Amino acid sequence: MYVGRFVVVGPGVGAYRVSSRSFPNRTIVERDGLLTVVPTEDAEETDNPYVSYNCVRDVDGRAVVGNGSHVDPITEKVELGYPARDALVSGLFAMDYEKDDYDTPRIAGVVGADTAHIGIVRRDALLVREVAEPTLVATYEKDSPEPYALDANSADEAAREVLDAEFEHAVCAAGVTVAEDGVSIAFADNE
């Protein structure tokens, strides 16, 4: 099943996976403590604004994960002291779904050591929820939050676990863990 890009978040753990039929030549790089999706060196040039973006940011002992440029304004709201729910609502509402050929939803989550929130803005809805267990939301097919069995104990394990999930067209993934002593991030490519 092709679900597109997806986010999984739960208290203390989160992950994001790029799945793509259109732009598979992408990877994740770490820059100044954040993770960014970028084209690989062999990717064709494109002016598509949805191909490269920050997908994981560490902010005030929490992590923001998502599938596009909305990760930055959500992070800014968290940094300003907004509750995670309000930061997600504000960022997703302001950026709205992607204005591409598929009206691709924007998905995001905020992971704390003991709390997690997940959200999606689709053409027909804006959903944001606090979750007590790992929960998935995807751009296609699974576009409402639902429980997901993420058994990772580290950021590396979270990235690898979602990259290896049985959904089609895996490209790359990011993982995060959040504990009282801080945020750990990792990424993995489909090899």
C-alpha positions in Angstrom: 0.0 0.0 0.0 1.3 3.5 -0.9 0.6 5.9 2.0 3.0 8.6 0.9 5.0 10.5 3.6 4.1 9.6 7.2 4.8 10.7 10.8 4.6 8.5 13.9 4.7 10.1 17.3 4.2 9.0 20.9 5.5 10.2 24.2 9.3 10.1 24.0 9.6 8.8 20.5 8.9 9.9 16.9 9.7 9.2 13.3 9.1 10.6 9.8 9.4 8.7 6.5 9.7 10.0 3.0 7.9 7.7 0.6 7.8 8.9 -3.0 6.9 7.8 -6.4 7.7 11.2 -8.0 10.9 12.3 -6.3 12.7 9.2 -5.0 16.2 10.7 -5.2 16.2 12.3 -1.8 18.1 11.9 1.4 18.2 13.4 4.9 21.2 15.4 6.1 21.9 16.9 9.5 22.6 20.6 9.6 23.1 22.5 12.9 21.1 20.0 15.0 18.2 19.7 12.6 17.3 17.2 9.9 16.6 18.3 6.3 15.3 16.4 3.4 17.3 17.3 0.3 17.7 15.9 -3.3 20.6 13.5 -3.8 23.5 14.5 -6.0 22.1 12.4 -8.9 18.6 13.9 -8.6 17.2 15.8 -11.6 16.9 19.5 -10.9 13.4 20.7 -9.9 11.8 23.9 -8.9 9.2 22.0 -6.9 9.0 23.7 -3.5 7.9 20.5 -1.7 11.0 18.4 -2.4 13.4 19.9 0.2 12.5 21.0 3.7 13.4 20.6 7.4 11.7 17.5 8.7 13.0 17.4 12.3 13.8 20.2 14.7 14.8 20.1 18.3 13.2 22.9 20.3 13.2 23.4 24.1 13.6 19.7 24.9 11.0 18.6 22.4 11.1 17.6 18.8 8.9 18.8 15.9 8.6 16.3 13.0 6.8 16.8 9.7 6.6 16.6 5.9 7.3 20.2 4.8 8.1 23.8 5.4 5.4 24.0 8.1 7.9 22.4 10.5 9.7 25.7 10.9 6.7 27.9 12.0 5.5 25.1 14.3 8.9 25.1 15.9 8.9 28.9 16.2 5.5 28.7 18.0 6.8 26.0 20.4 9.9 28.2 21.1 7.6 31.1 21.8 5.9 29.1 24.5 2.8 27.9 22.7 1.4 24.6 23.9 2.2 21.8 21.4 -1.5 21.5 20.3 -1.7 25.3 19.6 1.6 25.3 17.7 0.4 22.5 15.5 -3.0 24.1 14.9 -1.4 27.5 14.1 1.3 26.1 11.8 -0.9 23.7 9.9 -3.7 26.1 9.5 -1.5 28.9 8.3 0.4 26.8 5.7 -2.6 24.7 4.7 -2.4 21.6 2.5 0.1 21.6 -0.3 -1.2 23.2 -3.5 0.2 20.4 -5.8 -1.6 18.1 -8.2 -2.7 15.9 -5.3 -3.7 18.5 -2.7 -1.1 16.7 -0.5 -1.9 17.0 3.2 0.7 18.5 5.6 1.4 16.3 8.6 3.4 17.0 11.8 3.9 16.0 15.4 5.5 17.4 18.5 7.2 14.9 20.8 8.0 15.6 24.4 9.5 13.2 27.0 6.0 12.4 28.5 3.6 13.8 25.9 3.0 13.8 22.1 0.7 15.6 19.7 0.0 14.7 16.1 -1.8 16.7 13.3 -2.8 16.8 9.7 -4.3 19.5 7.5 -6.1 18.1 4.5 -8.2 19.8 1.9 -11.3 18.9 3.9 -10.1 19.0 7.6 -7.6 20.0 10.2 -7.1 17.4 12.9 -4.8 17.8 15.9 -4.7 15.3 18.8 -2.8 14.6 21.9 -1.7 10.9 21.9 -0.7 8.6 24.6 0.8 5.8 22.4 2.6 5.8 19.1 0.2 7.1 16.4 0.6 7.4 12.7 -0.8 9.8 10.2 0.1 9.8 6.5 -0.5 11.9 3.4 -2.5 9.3 1.6 -4.8 6.3 2.7 -4.1 6.7 6.4 -4.9 10.4 6.6 -6.5 10.3 10.1 -4.4 9.5 13.2 -4.4 5.8 14.1 -2.3 3.7 16.6 0.9 2.3 15.2 3.3 -0.2 16.8 6.6 1.6 17.0 8.8 -0.4 19.3 12.0 1.7 19.0 14.2 2.5 22.0 16.6 4.9 20.2 16.4 7.5 17.4 18.4 5.1 15.1 15.9 2.3 15.8 12.9 4.6 15.1 14.3 5.8 11.8 15.2 2.3 10.7 11.8 0.8 11.9 9.7 3.3 9.8 12.0 3.0 6.8 11.6 -0.7 6.9 7.8 -0.5 7.3 5.8 -2.5 4.7 4.4 0.6 3.0 5.6 1.1 -0.6 8.3 3.4 -2.1 10.5 4.0 1.0 13.1 6.7 0.4 14.6 7.8 3.7 13.5 8.3 7.3 14.3 10.3 10.5 13.9 9.2 14.1 13.8 11.0 17.4 13.8 10.2 21.0 13.1 12.7 23.8 14.0 12.2 27.4 14.6 14.5 30.4 18.2 14.9 29.3 17.4 16.0 25.7 16.5 15.1 22.2 18.4 12.5 20.1 18.0 12.5 16.3 19.0 10.0 13.6 18.3 9.3 10.0 18.5 6.4 7.5 18.4 5.9 3.8 16.9 3.1 1.8 19.9 1.2 0.5 
